[in-house]
Amino acid sequence: MTHKVHNIGVAAKIGLYSDAIETAPNQRWLFTSGTPGMDAAGKLPADITGQAELAWVHILKMLDAAGMTVNDLVKITQYVIRAEDIPAYAKVRARMLGEARPASMLLVVAALPWPQFLLEIEAVAARQ
């Protein structure tokens, strides 16, 4: 990993992420769009776990296509529409990220572009 973690102690009390990530000069950057948990046929699982798993699989595929891994993630932004889904989402996220600790923001929003979307994930990664 070519990133430097700057933890001030806040993130450690809240979840599995870093307070801040510093990247090295001259990195290649990957910015994903908001990624829902939709399959290739355009279908969405009915529950947050299924949608979260698919969304993370898509993020991992985008990273792989760029020659990157979860360890290259520097920032993720996650949008969920129901606060009660956060614990189930967090389990999927922890499994998908493993030991990676990008900077992170999780928001509970009133709605996403399609009424069936329970979440969307954006990711930013950097690698030399």
C-alpha positions in Angstrom: 0.0 0.0 0.0 1.3 3.4 -0.9 -0.9 5.3 1.6 -0.1 6.7 5.0 -2.8 6.4 7.6 -3.4 9.3 10.0 -5.6 8.2 12.9 -6.5 10.7 15.6 -8.5 8.2 17.6 -12.1 9.0 16.4 -12.5 6.3 13.8 -11.3 3.6 16.2 -14.2 4.3 18.5 -16.8 4.1 15.8 -15.9 1.5 13.2 -13.5 -0.2 10.9 -12.0 2.8 9.0 -9.3 5.3 9.2 -9.6 9.0 10.2 -7.5 10.1 7.2 -5.5 8.6 4.4 -2.6 10.4 2.7 -1.5 9.3 -0.7 2.0 9.4 -2.2 2.8 11.8 -5.1 2.1 10.7 -8.7 -0.5 8.0 -8.0 -3.0 6.7 -10.5 -6.5 7.4 -9.2 -9.8 5.5 -9.6 -13.1 7.1 -8.8 -16.2 4.9 -9.0 -19.7 6.1 -9.6 -22.4 5.4 -7.0 -22.7 1.6 -7.3 -25.9 -0.2 -6.3 -26.4 -3.9 -5.6 -27.8 -4.7 -9.0 -26.9 -7.8 -10.9 -26.0 -8.0 -14.6 -29.6 -8.6 -15.6 -30.7 -5.5 -13.8 -32.3 -7.3 -10.9 -31.9 -6.3 -7.2 -32.0 -8.6 -4.2 -34.8 -7.7 -1.9 -32.7 -7.3 1.2 -29.7 -5.1 2.3 -27.3 -8.1 2.6 -27.9 -9.2 -0.9 -27.6 -5.7 -2.3 -24.5 -4.9 -0.2 -22.8 -8.1 -1.4 -23.5 -7.3 -5.0 -22.4 -3.7 -4.7 -19.1 -4.7 -3.1 -18.5 -7.3 -5.7 -18.9 -4.6 -8.3 -16.5 -2.3 -6.5 -14.0 -5.2 -6.2 -14.3 -5.9 -10.0 -13.7 -2.2 -10.8 -10.6 -2.2 -8.6 -9.4 -5.4 -10.3 -9.9 -3.9 -13.7 -7.6 -1.1 -12.7 -5.0 -3.4 -11.3 -6.0 -2.5 -7.7 -7.3 -4.2 -4.6 -9.2 -3.1 -1.5 -5.9 -2.1 0.0 -5.7 0.7 -2.6 -9.0 2.2 -1.4 -8.5 5.6 0.1 -12.1 6.8 0.6 -15.5 5.2 0.5 -18.9 6.9 0.7 -21.9 4.7 1.5 -25.5 5.7 1.2 -28.3 3.6 2.9 -31.9 4.5 3.0 -32.8 2.8 6.3 -30.7 3.2 9.5 -31.9 -0.2 10.7 -29.9 -1.8 7.8 -26.6 -0.4 9.1 -25.6 -3.5 11.2 -26.3 -6.0 8.3 -24.5 -3.7 5.9 -21.5 -3.4 8.3 -21.1 -7.1 8.4 -20.9 -7.3 4.6 -18.5 -4.4 4.4 -16.2 -5.8 7.1 -16.0 -9.1 5.2 -15.3 -7.4 1.8 -12.7 -5.0 3.2 -10.8 -7.5 5.3 -8.0 -5.5 7.0 -8.3 -2.5 4.6 -9.2 0.7 6.5 -10.0 3.5 4.0 -11.4 6.8 5.1 -15.2 6.4 5.2 -18.5 8.2 5.3 -21.8 6.4 5.8 -25.0 8.4 5.2 -28.6 7.6 5.8 -30.6 9.3 3.0 -34.2 9.7 2.3 -34.0 8.1 -1.2 -31.8 6.9 -4.0 -32.4 7.2 -7.7 -34.4 4.0 -8.0 -36.9 3.2 -5.2 -35.7 -0.4 -5.0 -32.1 0.7 -4.2 -31.4 0.1 -0.5 -27.8 1.4 -0.8 -25.1 2.8 -3.1 -21.4 2.8 -2.6 -18.8 5.2 -4.1 -15.1 4.4 -3.9 -11.8 6.3 -4.5 -8.6 4.3 -4.8 -5.0 5.3 -5.6 -2.0 3.2 -6.6 1.4 3.8 -8.2 
